[in-house]
Amino acid sequence: MISKKKTSSSNRWLLEHFKDQYVKDAKKNNIRSRAWFKLEQLDKSNKLFKTGMNVIDLGAAPGSWSQYAISRIGKKGRVIACDILPIRPIKGVNVFQGDFRNKKTLNSMLSSLSNTTFHLVMSDMAPNITGIFSIDMPRIIDLCELALKISNYVLSKNGIFLLKSFQGEGFNELYKEIKMLFTKIKICKPKTSRTRSREIFILATR
């Protein structure tokens, strides 16, 4: 049985979602989700993209970050969109579907990318949220660690790692680990992120 509290919370979220200006703008402009605007704001503030870059988009479904990335890097660049969920085709984007929490799938993906130099790894990955933070946060950190592992394997010198995470238990340890592997690191929260959300973005450069 679904509790009244959970139903009420879901209804509030849906109401807020459909009133959200970024959701409306995404629908109006044929953009797959409001996440496009988060990446756009992060790019404008930090100059993430350059023509001809090679980019990996982790947790890419439904594809708005990949949409944005390919629009910025042009035809000479390459975008690999990765997710456990299917992604409708995006012109110029190569899709790798699989659960790379599975070691065999991860190794298959990494081996297929080994001959390419990547300039940016970005991760918008998040687990299925239960609403119980003591359960959700360790799952979030596990995905962040996986994204870090992939970035450490494929990123070029001076490469950029953009990671979505959440404030909570385990975050400080994750931050310290990233700091050991990258020369520059900062925390960002674009205005597109909802005010009450614990969501933040780590931007690190080799």
N, C-alpha and C positions, 0 to 999 in steps of 0.2 A: 504494500500500500504506500502511495506517495503522500508524504506529510503535507498538511495545509501550509506550513511554513515554507517548504521547498517550492510548492506550487505558487505561492504568493511572490517569492523571490524571483522565480522564472518569469512570471507575468510582468513584474516590474522591469526586469532586464529586457524583455521583448518590447515593452512600451518605450523604454529609453532608447533601445536600438533603432527602432523605426522612426523616432523623432530626431535622431542624430544627423546633423548636417553633413558629416562626412559620408554616412551611409547613403544619404540622398544624392550627394555629389557623385559618388561611385556609380550609382544606378544610372544617373543622368548621362555620365560620360563613358558608359560601357566598360567600367573598371570592375574587376572581379570582387574586390572587397575594400573596405575603408583602410586596410593596412597599407595600400598604395601611398596614402598621404603621410603615414608615419615615415616611410622610407624616403619620400620626397623631402620632408622637412629635415630628416637626418642628413640627406645628401646636400641640401642647400646650406646647412650649417657647417658641414665638415668636408665638402667636396670629395665625395666617395668615388664617383665614377669618372672614367676617362674613356675616350674613344679607343676601341680595340682591346679593351680589357677582357680577361677570361674570369667568369664569375660562377661560383657554386651557391645555389639557393637551397638551404636545408629546411625541411618542413614547409615546402613551397605551396602546397594546396591551399586555396584554389588557384593560385598563380599570380596574384597581383604584384608581388615583389619581382617576380620574373618578368612580368609585363613592363614594369617600370625600368628594370635593369636593361632589357634589350632596347628600350626606347632611348637609353642614354649612351650605350656603348657602340651602337651602330653595327653594320653588317660584318665588319672585320673582327668583332668580338664574339665571344661564345658564352652562352648561359646554360648551365646544367641545373635543372630543377629536380629536386629529390624529395620524395614523400612516400609514405606507406599507402596513402590514398591516391586514387587516379586523378590526373590533371588533364582537363581538356586541352587539346593542342594550342600552342602559342607560336606564331610564326617566328622562326629564328631561335627557338628554345628547344633544347634536347631534354627529354624527360626520362629520369631513372626512377622507376617505381619499385619499392621494396622496403622491408623493415630492416634498417641497418643497425638496429639493436641486436639483430641476429648476426653472429660473428661471420658466418659464411657469406651472407648478403653484403656485409660491410667490406669484407676482403675482396669480393667480386667487384664492388663499386670502385674501391681504391685502386685495384689493379687495372681497371679500365681507364682510370684517370692519370695513371702514372707517367704518361708521356706528354702531359700537358702542364704548362706553367700557369697557375692560377694567381690572380692579383687580389681577389676579394672572395672571402667566404662569409656568407651571411646566413644567420640562423634565426628563424621565427618559430622554431619548434616549441610545442607545448603538449603535455599529456592530456588525456581526457580528464577534465576537472571534476572532482567529486564534491568540492565545496568544503571538504574537511582539510584544513591547511596542513595539519600534521602528516597527512597522507600525500597531499598534492606536492608539497615542497620537495621532499626527497626525490620524487619522480621528475620534477623540473630540473633539479640539480644533476640527476643522472643524464638527462638529455643534453644539458649544457656541457657536461664532461665529454660526452660523445662528440658534440660539435667541435669542442676544443681539440680532441684527438684527430679529427678529420682535418681541421685547419692546420694543425701542426705538421701533418703528413704532406699536404698538397700546396701550402702557401709558398709563394716566391719570397725572395728577399724584398723588404719594404712592403710586403703584402699586408692587407687589411682584414681584420676579423671583426665582424659585427654580430653581436650575440644578444638575443632577448633573454632576460632572466627576471626573477622576482625577488624582492627583498624578503628575507626570512632566514630560517636556520640553514646553515650550509653556504650562504652567499658569501660571507667574508672569506671563507677558506677557498672558494672558487675564485674570487677576485685575486687573492694572493697567488694562486697557482697561475693564473693568466699573466699576472704582473712579472712572474719569473721568466715567462717565455716570450714576452713582447717588450719593446723598448719604450713605447708610449701607450698609455691607457687612460681612458676617461669614461665617466658615466653620463649618459644622456637620458633625458625624458622629453620627447617631443610633445608639443601641446595637443597633438591628436590623441595621446594616451589619456584615458579617462582619469579624472582627478583622484578618485578613490582607489584606483588600481595600484597594486604593488609593482606593476610592470616597469622595468627599466631596461636600458640598453647599454651594453659594454662595447666600447669602440677601442680596439687595440691595433697597433701598427708594429710590425717587426723592425 
